[in-house]
Amino acid sequence: MKLNKFMVAAIALGFVSAANAAQDAGHGTIEFYGSIISAPCSIAPGDDNQRIPMGQIANVALKDGGKSTPENFYIHLENCDASTLKTVTTTFTGPTSAGNADLLGITGTARGASLAITDGSGTLIKLGQPTAPQGIQDQTNILNFSAYLQGDMGADGKTAAEIVPGDFSTTTTFTLAYQ
């Protein structure tokens, strides 16, 4: 009798242990996404959708059209085949600044500044205009850029706009064209 009670208890404990082992200890979903493009190079994963932190910029740095320290960013090109198309240009577009149509306007609580984008040599890239052609080679290429915040000029174009501290953001879209 004691043995039967012991066996029943052991079997019941075994079922409870098996049930606990099958419990969900975490789960999730993984989505794979991308696109197939007609181009001699692939854009590296993550470089097609970047976030560039500009930091906390002192308002005095932007006074009288001043500039913040440039923040570098890159577009990595992979698996390139440069047998027919040898160069690439990049065109940036986005909301233009009221103070300077060549620069990106900012949104948020900050006012009186705009965002400039430069190529690897520090030359300003005007919105909507392609960069100078950059040579590409087989396999891997890196397109170098920088961005900085610049204080705006006033409506008269002669006096500096008031720099209002606060948070800001802006977004640009880039388009690559191969030649």
trRosetta pair geometry for C-beta under 8 A, 3 or more apart (Angstrom, degrees):
i j d omega theta_ij theta_ji phi_ij phi_ji
1 4 5.8 -49 -149 31 32 110
1 5 6.7 29 153 -15 63 103
2 5 5.8 -55 -151 37 34 110
2 6 6.3 35 151 -20 66 108
3 6 5.5 -55 -148 37 32 114
3 7 6.3 33 153 -20 66 105
4 7 5.7 -53 -146 36 32 111
4 8 6.3 31 156 -18 66 105
5 8 5.8 -52 -146 36 31 110
5 9 6.3 30 154 -17 64 108
6 9 5.8 -58 -148 38 29 110
6 10 6.3 29 154 -20 65 108
7 10 5.7 -55 -144 37 30 111
7 11 6.3 29 157 -18 65 106
8 11 5.9 -55 -146 37 29 109
8 12 6.3 29 155 -18 64 108
9 12 5.8 -55 -145 38 30 111
9 13 6.2 31 155 -19 64 108
10 13 5.7 -54 -146 38 29 112
10 14 6.4 36 151 -24 62 104
11 14 5.5 -52 -152 32 33 116
11 15 6.8 33 151 -18 64 101
12 15 5.8 -52 -153 33 34 110
12 16 6.5 33 151 -17 66 105
13 16 5.7 -53 -147 37 34 112
13 17 6.3 36 154 -20 66 106
14 17 5.7 -53 -146 36 30 111
14 18 6.4 29 155 -18 64 106
15 18 5.8 -55 -147 37 31 110
15 19 6.3 32 154 -21 65 106
16 19 5.7 -54 -148 35 31 112
16 20 6.4 29 154 -17 64 106
17 20 5.8 -56 -148 37 31 109
17 21 6.3 33 153 -23 65 106
18 21 5.6 -53 -147 33 32 113
18 22 6.6 25 156 -15 64 108
19 22 6.1 -63 -153 37 30 107
19 23 7.4 52 147 -46 61 89
20 23 5.7 -29 -161 -7 41 117
24 27 5.8 -44 -164 -24 116 116
34 45 7.6 -65 -98 -103 120 94
37 42 7.5 144 45 -116 111 60
37 43 7.8 46 18 2 151 99
39 42 7.5 143 82 -76 112 37
39 176 7.0 54 -135 96 144 122
39 178 6.1 136 -149 -12 84 135
40 80 5.8 46 134 -156 89 73
40 81 5.0 -122 -162 63 90 74
40 82 6.4 100 155 -84 142 43
40 83 8.0 -167 -139 33 127 68
40 84 7.1 -161 -89 58 133 86
40 85 4.7 -161 -18 55 145 117
40 136 7.2 133 98 102 126 150
40 178 5.6 144 18 -149 109 166
41 77 3.9 5 166 -174 144 114
41 78 6.7 125 -172 53 86 33
41 79 6.7 143 -145 76 55 63
41 80 4.0 -10 -95 -97 97 87
41 81 7.7 -168 -68 21 58 57
41 88 7.4 -42 22 -71 137 145
41 136 6.6 -113 -46 -163 137 149
41 141 6.6 -55 -123 33 154 117
41 176 7.9 -79 64 143 112 157
41 178 7.6 153 13 -81 97 134
42 77 6.9 138 69 -163 43 61
42 78 4.7 -38 70 68 99 88
42 79 4.9 32 13 47 112 112
42 80 7.9 -133 19 -64 63 58
43 47 5.4 -136 172 82 93 108
43 48 4.9 96 117 -65 138 98
43 75 6.5 -47 -139 -174 100 98
43 76 7.4 108 -165 77 55 59
43 77 6.5 -41 -100 -104 48 62
43 78 7.6 71 176 19 4 88
43 176 7.6 178 -72 -5 114 144
44 47 4.5 67 66 3 88 125
44 75 7.8 166 29 -178 96 51
44 76 3.7 6 -1 84 139 110
44 77 7.1 -113 -25 -75 87 13
44 78 5.2 101 -78 -23 79 117
45 48 7.6 -47 -138 12 32 102
46 49 7.1 -89 -156 58 34 74
46 50 7.1 71 157 -85 70 77
47 50 6.3 0 -143 -53 40 112
47 74 7.0 -64 -126 106 120 71
47 75 5.0 123 170 -137 125 57
47 76 5.1 -165 -53 32 157 80
50 73 6.2 129 134 -162 157 131
52 71 5.6 139 171 117 113 133
52 73 5.0 -66 -95 -69 132 135
52 147 6.2 95 113 40 154 136
53 71 7.2 -159 83 -144 53 156
54 57 6.6 -36 139 -32 103 117
54 68 6.8 56 179 112 103 160
54 71 5.8 -127 -112 -10 57 147
54 115 7.8 -101 -92 -113 149 115
54 147 7.2 -79 -98 106 104 110
54 149 6.2 81 -178 -32 141 112
54 168 8.0 -33 56 77 144 102
55 68 7.6 171 63 -179 109 134
55 69 7.8 5 43 56 146 107
55 71 7.4 170 -4 -72 102 127
57 61 5.7 -105 180 59 90 134
57 62 6.7 69 140 -37 121 112
57 68 4.5 -56 -124 -104 134 129
57 149 5.6 -149 16 50 176 141
58 61 4.7 102 69 -11 87 102
58 62 7.8 -175 97 0 56 83
59 62 6.0 -66 -161 41 43 105
59 63 7.0 70 142 -52 69 87
59 163 4.3 154 -161 118 98 128
59 164 7.9 -168 -119 64 131 1
59 165 5.3 -81 -57 -69 125 92
60 63 5.3 -19 -154 -14 45 122
60 66 7.7 8 142 49 44 161
61 66 5.2 -154 156 126 46 132
61 67 7.4 -65 155 88 93 26
61 68 5.7 74 126 -95 135 62
62 65 7.8 -83 180 168 58 5
62 66 4.9 -157 -130 70 16 94
62 67 7.4 69 -108 -82 62 16
62 68 6.9 -12 -71 -49 91 83
62 112 7.0 119 127 117 132 102
62 113 5.2 -48 -157 -93 150 121
62 149 6.3 -47 -93 123 122 104
62 150 6.9 142 -138 -176 91 23
62 151 3.5 137 167 -64 81 98
62 163 5.0 132 88 -109 117 143
63 66 5.3 30 52 3 52 125
63 151 6.0 159 -53 -77 5 167
63 160 6.5 59 -174 155 54 164
63 163 6.4 -93 -80 -4 61 138
64 151 6.5 66 58 86 23 149
64 160 4.6 -98 -100 -61 40 147
65 150 6.5 1 -169 176 61 95
65 151 4.9 -127 -95 76 17 99
65 152 7.6 -54 -99 133 65 5
65 153 6.2 10 -78 -66 106 84
65 160 6.0 -125 -28 -107 72 103
66 150 7.3 -167 98 -147 33 59
66 151 5.1 48 41 2 64 122
67 70 7.8 0 155 -55 119 76
67 116 7.5 -45 -128 32 114 132
67 148 5.0 37 -176 140 103 136
67 149 7.0 156 -154 82 55 48
67 150 4.9 -18 -100 -100 79 80
67 151 7.7 -113 -65 6 41 77
68 148 4.9 -174 65 -164 80 87
68 149 4.3 45 1 45 126 89
68 150 7.6 -117 8 -63 77 44
69 148 6.8 -153 99 -119 18 109
70 118 6.9 -46 -128 34 139 125
70 122 7.9 -112 -53 -118 167 85
70 146 3.8 18 176 173 125 129
70 147 6.6 140 -153 64 75 27
70 148 4.4 -65 -92 -58 65 110
71 146 6.5 149 71 -158 35 74
71 147 5.5 -26 59 61 90 82
71 148 7.1 149 9 -80 71 59
72 144 6.9 -33 -157 -162 106 88
72 145 7.2 138 -157 84 58 46
72 146 5.2 -40 -96 -97 55 82
73 145 5.4 -26 69 75 80 97
73 146 7.2 143 18 -103 70 31
73 147 6.6 11 7 -2 117 106
74 142 5.4 -25 -163 -168 123 99
74 143 6.5 143 -162 72 63 56
74 144 5.9 -23 -106 -103 84 52
74 145 7.0 170 -88 27 34 78
75 90 7.1 149 27 -103 152 143
75 142 7.5 148 75 -161 46 50
75 143 4.2 -7 57 54 97 114
75 145 7.4 42 -7 -1 93 117
75 174 7.0 -120 -74 102 148 159
75 176 7.7 -172 141 -70 153 122
76 140 7.1 -22 -171 -160 93 94
76 141 7.5 155 -160 84 48 49
76 142 5.6 -20 -106 -106 68 74
76 143 7.8 -146 -69 23 24 74
77 80 5.5 50 135 -62 111 117
77 88 7.4 164 -63 -10 159 168
77 136 6.8 -49 92 -134 155 122
77 140 6.9 149 85 -156 64 44
77 141 4.2 -4 57 60 114 96
77 142 7.4 -155 21 -74 77 28
77 143 6.9 69 -20 -18 106 98
78 139 7.5 -32 -158 175 51 52
78 140 5.8 -4 -112 -104 58 75
79 139 6.9 -15 -101 -137 22 42
80 136 5.5 -131 -172 165 151 119
80 137 6.8 97 91 90 137 39
80 138 5.7 -168 93 -145 87 29
80 139 5.8 -29 44 47 86 14
80 140 7.0 179 9 -60 108 14
80 141 5.8 39 -27 -6 154 110
81 84 7.8 23 124 19 95 82
81 138 6.4 22 -118 -121 36 83
82 85 6.8 -98 -139 80 54 57
82 86 5.7 73 -173 -113 99 55
82 136 5.0 -170 -97 104 119 90
82 137 5.5 -79 -5 -146 156 21
82 138 5.2 -114 20 -58 99 60
83 138 7.8 47 -44 -83 74 105
85 88 7.8 69 145 -69 112 75
85 136 7.4 18 115 51 82 129
85 178 4.0 44 166 154 146 117
85 179 6.2 141 -153 86 90 18
86 135 6.3 -29 157 -140 85 75
86 136 6.4 -178 -178 47 35 80
86 179 7.1 -46 54 95 69 69
87 133 3.7 24 164 179 141 115
87 134 6.2 145 -158 68 82 33
87 135 5.6 -49 -99 -95 79 41
87 136 6.4 161 -112 1 23 87
87 178 7.1 153 85 -155 46 58
87 179 4.9 -14 65 59 98 97
88 133 7.0 133 59 -153 24 69
88 134 5.6 -32 62 61 78 89
88 136 5.5 62 -11 -43 107 123
88 141 7.7 131 19 114 138 154
88 143 7.2 -86 95 -81 128 127
88 176 5.5 -16 -169 -166 115 102
88 177 6.9 148 -156 75 62 42
88 178 5.2 -29 -98 -98 78 68
88 179 7.5 178 -84 16 29 74
89 130 3.8 28 156 -179 135 120
89 131 5.2 180 -156 57 75 72
89 132 7.3 -150 -115 107 95 13
89 133 5.4 -58 -65 -93 90 59
89 134 7.3 141 -88 10 43 79
89 176 7.3 151 77 -155 45 52
89 177 5.0 -14 57 59 94 96
89 179 7.2 42 -10 -12 100 112
90 125 7.6 -24 93 -146 98 152
90 130 6.8 137 66 -151 27 70
90 131 4.8 21 49 7 79 122
90 134 7.9 6 -8 10 97 122
90 143 6.1 112 -42 -180 142 151
90 145 7.7 -92 92 -68 157 129
90 174 5.5 -14 -169 -167 102 114
90 175 7.2 148 -156 74 52 44
90 176 5.8 -24 -99 -98 71 66
90 177 8.0 -179 -80 20 26 74
91 128 6.6 14 -174 -158 108 21
91 129 6.7 -165 -128 93 91 17
91 130 4.7 -52 -71 -88 95 64
91 131 7.4 -148 -70 -8 47 71
91 174 6.8 148 76 -155 45 60
91 175 4.8 -17 59 58 98 96
91 177 7.0 34 -7 -6 109 112
92 117 5.5 34 28 60 171 159
92 125 5.9 83 20 121 121 127
92 127 5.9 -79 98 -119 87 63
92 128 7.8 -63 82 -30 53 32
92 172 4.7 -1 -169 176 105 132
92 173 7.2 148 -154 74 54 43
92 174 5.3 -28 -95 -96 69 78
93 127 6.0 96 -119 -173 43 91
93 128 5.6 67 -101 -78 88 66
93 172 6.6 146 70 -161 33 78
93 173 5.2 -22 62 60 89 94
93 174 7.9 164 18 -89 69 31
93 175 7.4 24 0 -4 109 108
94 104 5.0 4 92 -119 129 107
94 105 7.9 -156 126 34 95 72
94 127 6.4 -106 42 -134 74 127
94 170 6.5 90 154 166 142 100
94 171 5.9 -172 -133 98 125 56
94 172 4.0 -85 -35 -106 138 63
94 173 6.3 153 -68 10 82 71
95 104 6.4 71 71 -160 68 74
95 105 4.6 -75 124 49 100 106
95 107 7.6 45 71 -39 158 104
95 170 6.6 -127 54 -148 105 100
95 171 7.7 64 8 55 99 73
96 100 7.9 -129 179 99 91 46
96 101 4.7 7 -175 -142 140 60
96 102 7.8 62 -142 -1 104 13
96 103 7.1 98 -157 73 66 47
96 104 7.1 -92 -115 -118 32 33
96 105 5.8 52 112 -22 26 103
96 127 5.9 -160 -94 63 91 158
97 100 4.9 14 79 53 125 67
97 101 6.9 -139 58 -79 71 24
97 102 8.0 -29 36 57 108 46
97 103 4.4 0 3 84 133 96
97 104 6.4 67 -42 103 92 18
97 105 4.2 156 -92 -78 49 70
97 106 7.6 19 -102 -3 95 68
97 114 3.6 -15 -91 -111 151 137
97 115 7.9 170 -59 29 119 57
97 152 6.6 -161 172 -101 130 117
98 105 6.4 67 -13 -106 69 124
98 152 7.7 28 74 -148 79 151
99 103 7.5 -19 78 56 88 125
99 114 5.9 -146 58 -30 111 130
99 152 3.4 -167 -44 -152 176 116
99 153 5.7 148 -168 47 112 64
99 154 8.0 -25 -122 -77 109 6
99 161 6.2 -84 -95 -29 142 144
100 103 4.5 45 90 17 110 111
100 114 5.7 -154 47 47 105 164
100 150 7.9 -19 32 89 151 127
100 152 6.8 -155 -7 -127 99 83
100 153 7.5 88 -53 23 101 97
101 127 7.1 -117 154 49 63 118
102 116 7.7 23 117 -120 94 88
102 124 6.7 43 150 154 131 126
102 126 4.3 -66 -139 -128 99 82
102 127 5.9 170 -158 11 36 84
103 114 3.8 85 123 138 134 130
103 115 6.1 158 -180 69 95 40
103 116 5.1 -52 -116 -81 105 69
103 127 7.1 -138 -38 -24 5 115
103 150 6.7 -106 -121 48 156 119
104 114 6.2 157 72 -177 47 85
104 115 4.2 -24 62 63 108 101
104 116 7.7 -165 20 -69 83 25
104 117 7.3 61 -14 -22 114 102
104 127 6.8 132 -67 -76 68 130
104 170 4.6 125 144 152 124 149
104 172 5.8 -88 -89 -67 141 106
105 114 6.0 -46 -99 -121 39 95
105 115 8.0 -50 38 21 6 87
105 170 6.5 165 89 -115 44 128
106 110 6.2 -31 122 85 139 105
106 113 6.2 16 9 86 142 81
106 114 6.4 -159 -15 -115 93 41
106 115 6.2 109 -67 -22 96 100
106 149 7.8 20 -58 -127 143 106
106 168 4.1 -1 176 -168 131 123
106 169 6.8 133 -158 61 82 23
106 170 4.9 -87 -107 -49 57 113
107 168 6.8 137 69 -153 35 68
107 169 6.0 -32 63 65 86 75
107 170 6.5 134 10 -84 79 66
108 166 5.9 178 133 125 98 106
108 167 4.5 -113 -177 102 137 72
108 168 4.1 -158 45 -104 136 40
108 169 5.7 107 -43 11 123 73
109 164 7.4 -113 149 127 69 110
109 166 2.9 -121 102 -180 95 145
109 167 5.5 59 34 40 97 71
109 168 7.6 -115 51 -65 52 64
110 113 6.6 -30 146 36 115 112
110 164 6.1 165 -156 91 43 78
110 165 6.3 -43 -111 -174 85 23
110 166 3.9 -160 -58 68 58 82
110 167 6.1 -146 -19 74 101 17
110 168 4.0 -62 46 -50 127 108
111 161 7.7 -112 142 147 86 121
111 162 7.1 22 104 92 108 84
111 163 7.4 171 89 -154 62 32
111 164 3.8 27 45 38 97 119
111 166 7.2 38 -7 34 70 123
112 151 6.3 -12 146 -148 92 76
112 152 5.3 -141 -172 34 47 104
112 161 4.3 -173 -137 116 84 108
112 162 5.3 -113 -88 92 139 45
112 163 4.1 -148 99 -100 143 43
112 164 5.5 131 -2 8 115 73
113 149 4.9 25 164 178 134 104
113 150 6.3 158 -158 78 83 34
113 151 5.4 -52 -100 -102 83 40
113 152 5.9 -148 -92 -19 23 86
113 161 8.0 -159 -53 78 43 123
113 163 6.4 45 -44 -125 100 93
113 168 7.3 -80 72 -65 112 172
114 149 7.3 157 80 -153 28 63
114 150 5.8 -26 64 62 78 88
114 152 5.7 88 -14 -75 99 96
115 147 5.8 5 -178 -175 104 110
115 148 7.4 167 -151 86 62 29
115 149 5.8 -39 -96 -98 66 62
115 150 7.6 144 -109 16 17 80
115 170 5.2 -158 13 50 140 146
116 124 5.9 -57 -171 -128 117 98
116 147 6.7 164 84 -152 49 59
116 148 5.5 -14 58 61 98 78
116 149 7.7 155 15 -109 80 13
116 150 5.2 41 -15 -10 118 125
117 124 7.6 98 77 -156 48 57
117 125 4.8 -45 99 53 95 111
117 145 6.0 -8 -173 -177 97 119
117 146 7.3 158 -156 83 51 45
117 147 5.2 -22 -100 -98 68 84
117 172 6.9 -3 -46 -33 147 174
118 121 7.8 -118 162 73 104 49
118 122 5.1 -4 166 -153 145 32
118 123 5.9 145 -158 67 90 31
118 124 5.6 -52 -98 -91 82 37
118 125 6.2 164 -118 -6 24 86
118 145 6.7 153 80 -162 49 66
118 146 4.8 -11 57 60 100 94
118 147 7.5 -180 17 -81 73 34
118 148 7.6 13 -4 8 113 100
119 122 7.3 -49 68 18 63 17
119 123 5.1 -5 36 55 105 90
119 125 5.8 108 -43 -56 83 108
119 131 5.3 121 -87 -143 127 126
119 132 7.1 -24 -69 30 175 94
119 144 7.2 77 174 89 58 76
119 145 6.3 -50 -122 -107 35 69
120 143 7.6 -133 -42 -177 114 50
120 144 3.4 72 -94 80 105 114
120 145 6.9 -63 -58 -69 62 35
120 146 7.9 117 -104 -14 33 92
122 146 7.1 -4 -104 37 59 135
123 132 7.7 38 75 -4 152 117
125 129 7.0 -166 -177 76 67 92
125 131 5.6 -37 -116 -86 118 89
125 145 7.5 -37 -3 -134 143 110
126 129 4.2 34 76 25 100 129
127 172 7.8 -129 -117 -128 100 114
130 177 6.5 -56 -116 38 137 126
131 134 6.9 3 111 -25 124 103
133 179 6.1 -59 -120 40 132 130
134 141 7.9 138 125 175 116 130
134 143 6.4 139 66 -114 162 90
136 141 4.9 -58 -136 -66 84 161
136 178 7.6 -40 10 -129 146 103
137 141 6.3 146 39 -77 72 103
149 168 7.8 102 -113 76 134 149
151 160 6.0 5 143 -157 126 112
151 161 6.7 -172 173 53 82 89
151 163 5.8 -58 -123 -76 106 116
152 160 7.5 122 90 -164 50 63
152 161 4.0 5 86 20 98 139
153 156 7.9 -104 152 71 99 58
153 157 5.5 47 129 -139 136 37
153 158 7.2 106 -174 17 119 13
153 159 7.0 125 -168 78 77 34
153 160 6.1 -75 -120 -111 51 42
153 161 6.2 90 128 -22 9 89
154 157 7.2 -95 76 -21 65 20
154 158 7.1 -37 56 57 104 54
154 159 4.2 3 16 78 135 85
154 160 6.3 59 -27 98 90 12
154 161 5.0 155 -78 -76 57 63
156 159 5.9 43 57 19 115 92
160 163 7.9 -24 152 -32 113 92
